[in-house]
Amino acid sequence: MSSATALVARLETNHEANFRVQPHNIEAEQALLGAILVNNDAFYRVSDFLQPEHFFEELHRRIFEMMASMIRAGKIATPITLKTFIGEIDLGGITAPQYLARLAAEATTVINAADYGRTIYDLAIRRQLIGVGEELVNVAYDAPVEMAPREQIEDAERKLYALAEKGRYEGGFQKFDGALRLAIDMAASAFQRAGGLSGISSGLRDLDARMGGLQRSDLIVLAGRPAMGKTSLATNIAFNMAKAWRGERQEDGTIKSVDGAIVGFFSLEMSADQLATRIVAEQSSISSYKIRQGRITEGDFARLTDVAAQIEKLPLYIDQTGGISIAQLVARARRLQRQKGLDVLFIDYLQLLSGSSKNSQNRVQELTEITTSLKALAKELNVPIIALSQLSRQVENRDDKRPQLSDLRESGSIEQDADVVMFVYREEYYLKAKEPRPGTDEHNKWVMEMEAAHGLAELIIGKQRHGPTGTVALQFDADVTRFSDRADQSHLPERLE
C-alpha cells in the first residue's frame, strides 16, 4: 500500500470514528494537488473557482494555499520549494515533504485537473448546504424571542441563494462565439415569435414597435405623477402578457414559455382585491366604481363572472404585502420562479420599498441599493423587471408638464441603473383643472383643447439602452382605467363636414 493510500485510510478512519462524515473525496484532492505539483499550469484550470477552504482535509488546504501563493507570485511550486513552508508534520509514519513527493510521484494526467476541481468544489458546496441545514434546525429549536419564524425563513433563503451564487464554476471570460450564438438564437426566436419581437410583447403595438418587446434582464422604470395611470398601464401590460402565455414541456419535464409570460406583480400600495377589481373592470369594460358600489345590471354581472373565470386561469401572481424590504422582495421573486416559473416582474412602486439594512440611512443611498439590487435580480433571473416610480413635484412648476429624466424622485441611481425609463403623461388631466369661465373666448379655446386631448395618453421613452427614445401615443379610457393602441389616423374613415 502506498503512503498516499495509507493516508487516505487513516483520514477516513479518524473522520468516521465518532460521527457521520460529511461528503468528501480525499483521492480527488490528492489527484488535483499532485497534478499541480507536476505541472503548475494545471492550477489555472481551477483557480477561478476553487479556494483553499473547498478542500476537506486541512493539510490539503494548506498545500493548495501555498501553491496558489507561489504560482501567482511567478514562482514554481514543487515538493522541494513547498517543503520550507509546510513545516514538519507527522502523518502517521511519513513526513510532510515525503507526502508531497508521493503526491507528485503518483499524480495522474493534468488533463483531468478541472474535473477533479469541480468534484472538490461540488462536495464543498454540499458540506455548506449541510451547515445551513444544521443551523436552520438549531435556530428553530432555540430561536431568540425577537426572531419571528418568517425572519428565519428569509435568512435561510438568503444563505441558500448566496450559496447558489457561489456554487458556479461556469463564470469568467467566455469565447466571443458563445455570445454570438446567443445573439443569433435571440434573432431566430424573434423571427419565429408572433409579431417578430426579440422580447416579450407588452400587448401594445406601438410600444412593441419602439422597443422590440420587453427585453430579458432589463430594468424598466415606468414613472409619472399621481393620477397619470402608472398602475393602470402596468396592470394592462401584465394582463396582456399573462393572457398571451403559451408554454411547451421540455425533455427534462420543465415548462418553457414560448409566448407571453408568467407574471409576478408586487402591489405594495394596493391590496390584491383592489388590483383584481381594476383588471376585471378593464377587461369587462365596466367602471370599477360601479363594481365597488354594486351599481351593475344582471347582464354586467354575467360579463364580470365570465371575465373573472378567464382571468382565474392566467399565470398571474400577486403579492400584496406592504412595506417589504428589497431583500424580502428578492427572496420572494426567486421563490416564485423556482416554484411556479417567472418571465416578467412588476413592482408598484419603488418608493414603497425599504433597504435591507435596519439602520437608518440616507434615503438616496437606500434607493441606490434598491435599484442596484433590482438590476442584479433582473440579470440573475433573466427576466424584465418593470418598476413603477413617482416623480418629484417640480414637474408641476413648469408650463410644459411633460416629465424629464431629471424629475425622477430621490435618486439619480434610478436613471443610472435602469435600461429603459418611460413616463406616462396625460395632458387632459392638467387641462381639466384649468377650465376658464364659461362663455368666454378662453373657454371656447379650452373646449377645443379638451376635445383634442380627450382619451390621449403619451408614453414618453426618455432612456433606452438598446433603441431609440421618443413618444408613443396611447388611448386611455378613464372609466375603466384601460390603455390601448391609438387608432392610426390613416385608417380612420373620412369625416363628413
Buried (B, 14 or more C-beta within 10 A) or exposed (E): EEBBBBBBEBBEEEBEEEEEEBEBBBEBBBBBBBBBBBEBEBBEBBBEBBBBEBBBBEBBBBBBBBBBEBBEEEEEBBBEBBBEBBEEEEBEEBBBBBBBBBBBBBBBEBEBBBBBBBBBBBBBBBBBBEEBEEBBEEBEEEEEEEEEEEBBBBBBBBBBBEBEEBBEBEEEEEEEEEEEEEEEEBEEEBEEBEBEBBBBBBBBBBBBEBBBBBBBBBBBBBBBBEEBBBBBBBBBBBBBBBBBBEBEEEEEEEEEBEBBBBBBBBBBBBEEEBBBBBBBBBBBEBBBEBBEEEEBEEEBBEBBEEBBEEBEEBBBBBBBEEEBBBBBBBBBBBBBBEEEBBBBBBBBBBBBBBBBEEEEEEEEEBBBBBBBBBBBBBBBBEBBBBBBBBBBEEBEEEEEBBBBBEBBBBBBBBBEBBBBBBBBBBBBBBBEEEEEEEEEEEEEEBBEBBEEBEBBBBBBBBBBEEEEBEBBBBBBBBEBBBBBBBEEEEEEEEEEE
